[in-house]
Amino acid sequence: MNFFNVSNTYDYMNSFFGNNSTNGSSGSANFLGDYYAVQNGSYYKLAKNYYAKVAKEEAKSAEASKKSVELVKSGTQEAINSLNKLMDDSLFKKVSTTDKDGNKVTDYDKDKILDKLKDFVEDYNSMVKDAGEMDGDNSLKAGVRLVDQMKVYKSALSQIGVSIESDNTLKIDEDAFKDANMTDVKSLFTGNVSMAKNIQTKLLQVYSAANTDLNSIDGLYSSQAVKSMSTGSMFDSLL
């Protein structure tokens, strides 16, 4: 390349000072335009507005994520509470009642057990539905492990009138439940190696994972973190 070519030198100098050139040297002119925009503060204002908008949108997204995880966390706590009541040994103690013919019989209080089961199913289903909408990565994975664990007991649950629906919620056939062997019901919901114990463990894992996700969201999108996105110092250094 001939650096002393008069035509090339002329075109280059013209482009440097913003004049049109037949050699397409507009890049230098753009560079000067950008430089002057930085000097007069135009870039600073545009960038400040842009990053303020980005910070606002990210904070809004974080708030939505936080609400979804908090909803799952509270729902999980309710499911744990109702399951604990269903796991209470005293619930399965036989009681003496009088039938419609006046005969005294000793049996499980099926109506009471059914009421506790219905409470758990309602809380569990609500939590599972909310879990399908949550953004927390850890709690979502824990939720998947929970429903997978429940599916392990699909056959045993069907024997007591409880089915697992396509959306992973539970459904009770009350007549089938009352006709079921209450010994089978008791074995599913009481004891350290029961289905209920394993489900309780998975629910506690969902709750713990939700806490982890909430701490993560708070750490990434705290008010201090959003404010730290200020572009002032970066652009001031160019002036």
N, C-alpha and C positions, 0 to 999 in steps of 0.2 A: 504493500500500500504506500502511495506517495503522500506523505503527510504535508508536503509543501505545495501540493496542488492548489492553485489559487482558487479554483472554483469550489473545491471541497471546503477550503478554509472559510470562504465567503459564506457558503451555505450554513456551515456549522455556527459561525458567529451570529448570522441572522436568526437561526433557530434558537440560539441561546438567549437572545434578547426578545424572543417572542414573535419574530417575523415569519411569514410563510416561506417554505423552502420546497423546491422541486424534489429534493432528496428525502422528503418525509421526516424531517427532524423535529416533528412536533413534540416528541417526548421531552426534550429539554425545555420547551416552552411550557409544557404541562408541569414540569418540575418547578419552574419559577412561579407559576400560578399557585401551585400547592404551597410553596414556601411563603409567598405573600399572604395566602389564606391563614397560614399558621401565625405569621407575624401580626396580622390585624385581628386575630382572635376568632375568626369565622370557624376554623376547625374545632377550636376549643368548645364553642357553643354547640356546634352540631354533635360533637362526640359526647359532650356532657348530657345533652338531651337524649341521645341514643342509648347510652349506658344507664341512664335513669329509667328509661322505658324498659330496658332489658331486666334491670333489677326489680322493677315493679311487677313485671310478668312472672319472673322466677319466684318472687315472694308470694304472689297469688297462687301459683302452681304448688308451692310448698305448703301453703295453708290448706289447699284442697286435699293434698296428700295426707297432711297431718290429721285432718278431720276424718278421713276414711279409715286411717289406722286407729284413731281413738275410738271410733265406732265399733270396730272389731274388738278392740281391747275390752271395752265395757260389755259388749255382747258375750265375749268369752268368759268374763267374770260371772255373768249371770248364768251361763250354761254350767260353769263349775259349781256354783252354789246350788242349783237345782239338782245336779247330778249327785252332789254330796248328800242331799236329803234322800235321794232314791237309794243311795248306798248304805243308809243307816240300818243296822241290823234290827233295831226295834220295829222297823216297818214290816218286817217279815215274821214277827212273832204271831203265832196263831191266837185267835181270840174266840171267845164263846158268844154265839148269837142264837137267836131264835128264828127259825124259818117261818114261812107263811102258814104252815100247818101246826105251829106251836111247838115244834120239836127243837130241842137245844142241840146245836151243832158247834163243833170247834174246827175252825179253818182259818186260812189267811184272809185278811181284810182286802179282798180284791179291788173294791171300789177305791179304797185309800191308796193302794199301790198304783192303781191306774191313774189316779189324780196326780201323783208325783211323777209318773212316767210322762203324762201329758205335759206337765210343766217343763220337764227336761227337753222333750221333743220340740216344744214351742221355742225355747231359748236356743237350742242347738240349731234349729232350722233358720232362725233369725240371724244367728252368727254366721252360718254357712253362706247365706245369701249376701250378707254384708262383705264377707271375705272375697266373694267374686268381683267386688268393685274396688277392693283396696289396692293401693299403690306400693305399700311396703314390701320390699323384696323378701326380707327374712320371715315376716309374718305370713306372706303368701305361700312360701315354701312349707312353713309349719302347718298351714291350713290344708295343704295338699296331703301332707303326711297324716293329718287327722282323718280326713275322709277316706283315705286308703286303708287306714286301720279299721275304720268302721265297716268297710266292705269285707274285711276278713270274717266278720261275724254275720254276714248276710243270711246264710242258711240258718244259723241258730236264732237270729231275730225273727225270721219268717215263721218259726215254730211257735212263737209267742204272739203272732199277729202284727209284727212290725216289719215294714218293707222299706227298702232304700230306693228312692225315686231316681229318675234319670238326671235330675239336677242336684243329686247327692243329699237331698233332704230326707227326713224320715216321715213315715206315715203309719198311723195306728189303726188297725181294724179292731174296734173295741169289743165286738162280739167274739172274735177269734181270740183276743187276749183273755177274756173271761173264761173261755173254754180251754185255755192252755193249762198245762201242768205248772202250778205255781212253784214247784221245786225247780223247774227249769228256769223260771224267771228269777228266782232267788240266786241260782248259781251264776247267772249272767251279771247280776248287779251287786253281789256281796262277795267279800273275800279279796285277798291280796293278789290272786292270780285270775281274777274275773275279767270279763270284758270291760265292765265299768271302770276298773282300776287302770286298765291300759288306755281307755279313752280319757280318763282323768289326766293321766300323764301327758297325753298329746295336747289336751286343752291347756294345761299349764305351760307347755312348750310354745303354743300359739301366743299365750299371754306374755311370756318372756320375750318372744320374738317381736311382738308389737312394741314393747318397751324399748327394745334395741332400735327399732325403726324410728320411733319417736325421738329418741336421743340423737340419732343420726340426722334427722330432719332439722332439729333444733340447732345442732352443731353447724350444719351447712348453711342454714338460712336464718340465723339469728339477726337481730337488727344491726348488730355490730358487723356481721359478715356482709350484709347488704350495703351498709355505709362504706365499707372498705373498698367497694367497687368504684369509688370516686376516681375520675380521670384527670383531676386537676393537676396533680404533681407530674403526671406523665407528659401532659401538654405544656405545662409551665417550663419543663426542661428544654423544650424546643424553641422557646421564645428568647 
